[in-house]
Amino acid sequence: MYKSQHFEKYNLINGVWDEMYNEKSIVRDHYRKVIEYLAKESPDDLNKKEELAKRLFMTQGITFTVYNSGEGIEKIFPFDIIPRVITAAEWDFVEKGIKQRLTALNLFLKDIYHNQFIVKDGIVPIDIVYSCPHFLREMYQLNVPYDVYVHIAGIDLIRDHDGTFYVLEDNLRTPSGVSYMLENREITKRLFPDLLPNCGVRSVTEYPSILYKNLLSLSPRQISNPTIVLLSPGIYNSAYFEHTTLARLMGVELVEGRDLVVNNHKVYMKTTTGLQQVDVIYRRVDDDFLDPLVFNPNSVLGVAGLMGAYRKGNVAIVNAIGNGVADDKATYIYVPDMIRYYLNEEPLLKNVPTHRLSNDDEREFVFKNINSMVVKKTNESGGYGMLMGHASTEEEIEQYKKEILKDPRNFIAQPTISLSAAPCYIGGVLQPRRIDLRPYALCGPDGIEIVPGGLTRVALTEGSLVVNSSQGGGSKDTWVLC
Amino acid sequence: MLSRVAASFYWLSRYIERSDGILRMLKTNYASSQDSVAGFTWEPVIRIFSGSDEDLIGQLGDDSRAVLKYMVIDKQNANSIVNLITLARENARSVQEHIPKDLWQCLNEYYHTAKEPRIVAGLKKDDPIGVLDVLIKQVMLYYGTAEITMERGQARSFMNIGKYLERAIQSIDILDVKFGPINNNPDLLLDITYWKHLLLSIGGYELYQKTYRDGLEAHNVIEQVILNNDFPRSVIYSVNNIQRYFDRLKNNSNVNDYREISFHIGKLQSNIKYSSVKSISQMGLHEYLTSLREDLYRIGNSLNEYYFANS
């Protein structure tokens, strides 16, 4: 154990991979410089840094607004000042694994919306595809530029008790959080002067320029300066800060549905000097709200006629519509098979063993062992509608079982994975808290690029395994070393 | 530029300018309320910025603390400082990627300052001038930052049009309300402190003293507030600036829309330019001010229709 006042109360959690200490309670090499730096600081200094971080987030307006009884309350996405460190070797593996997985998922989407070979060859059962609410007939036989469906993926990774990486979720629709990856880094630069260059931390600042380059390449019109826009639901969306940050960093126009209009299967934006044609839309609006003529007719967030323009090929939409069929939690089970089928490779990143509850045997098994299981809804995200078997009361479990029986297709179960722990500065001392990792992968015509880093989400409540921000999670800066 | 973005700039700027006007007004009026000025009343302030709700005016009476609370932090008052800055910030937020980070931080800070508990405490029992000064400083910081950091383009033009339109309307309202009671009480015409406070509340007292050597006269006040080109809160100065910044929006692709509004602005501009205190009195001050106000509203509506795509 490290001798310093911050570390006295750091108790390793039994049976959990600790990012900082190895099993003999010796600091891992890649954490050494950070720890030495921290040991020199007094608790007072660290408290000051924590204060500074809060203030920086507040004055820069890096907040989300919770609307309660008509009054907006500004909240900061909780930020833990201690960075999470990843070694070059670990990153190398993660990067390769994600590239492989994303390549297969893109091929799957192309296949499923065209010839469906994977279904005909009996690898993925047809009912999984057709019962998924995010499988959209509107996409059938539609060719998208460069056959790329997932331009931006935020694949969630976790580490089991022996440090093995597992994929928890493939987020292929409109993954969020990348602005926190960028802002957390900016804040850390202020908090720990000189520490980043001393440790040899790789930079993440390239993200917006890579994304911009990819968006440019998608323009259907062959012109020198195509119009690219970022479509946001508006200022009341909790991720609005992220939308403005990305729009600003890329220098593209941030639009809302009401700024756009479709005429003759072309999309235009309303400007002070008349209508201007739009070529590429990076949308942060869900499929269902994109076009009231085709999807949810009550939506005012999208643009009437957008799907028509998309089908005509007059506008590129990022990510493609209908990706939900590939990151559905029931499809998730078949991703390793997809990798073998499309790429003829063994999957590098493992899946968490997953049970389909529509399968009678598996359901029975899960019900028997429910105390060591996590049950999730297949098409919910953000940590909503989950049942953590080990932390639920008898009553909650019974209630949830009833719900499952109503529509078993909608549920999957996974054994409780323990999630690795990393040191967090909480209450004036370092304490271990559970974390995950979401790297952001960008897929363009030149292949897949992943900036070295990502968002490390952390469950700030002691003992909690849920890292989602809507459930009391926070985030950390994520360092990948050279 | 997106129409919605242009509209946000315009309104952002109008709300900030309004908050500035209100704060300065409150500061001088609070000072006069402590000065036992004869016939001092908060009524005109409430009338100018919160409409003519008689019940409300009766209810607040001349309780300075109550008026200040109502004008600064009351959420029920659409034009309270807290509401104005919230609206300004929402507008800024929706164009965040178009404004310099410094400016956004400035607005953000103004917003958070206005919500601080010490503001409420200061208005309730401590020194309200101190509180008002803190807020006025935030506005000045905003104007300084905008001046230094804003790109010289369309966005700034829309901001300045909003600012000067709001300012012109404010000056007109202030004159109108302050001259209103004179019909019933002609003695006010000779009341020096009455005019002094009017000038102080719009920051024109020093200029007045430099310009006019013959003491405080109502017709001189009218001249300065409407016709003096060197007075930054005069109507003519504001309209000239509306014209100046609108001119920069001329563009090959919107000639017709441009011409339509340009015509209204030009007409208003010459109307004021070729007025004198004498001609204004002949027409009747209230009627004259009403016609100016209508012209300004028309300009605002045309902007809405032709540039903000809200038709």
Interface residues (C-beta under 8 A of the other chain):
Chain A: M58 T59 Q60 G61 E71 G72 G234 I235 Y240 T244 T245 A247 R248 E253 L254 V255 E256 R258 D259 M269 K270 T271 T272 T273 G274
Chain B: M1 L2 S3 R4 A6 K75 T86 E90 R93 S94 Q96 E97 K101 W104 Q105 N108 E109 H112 Q154 L249 N251 S253 N254 Y307 F308 A309
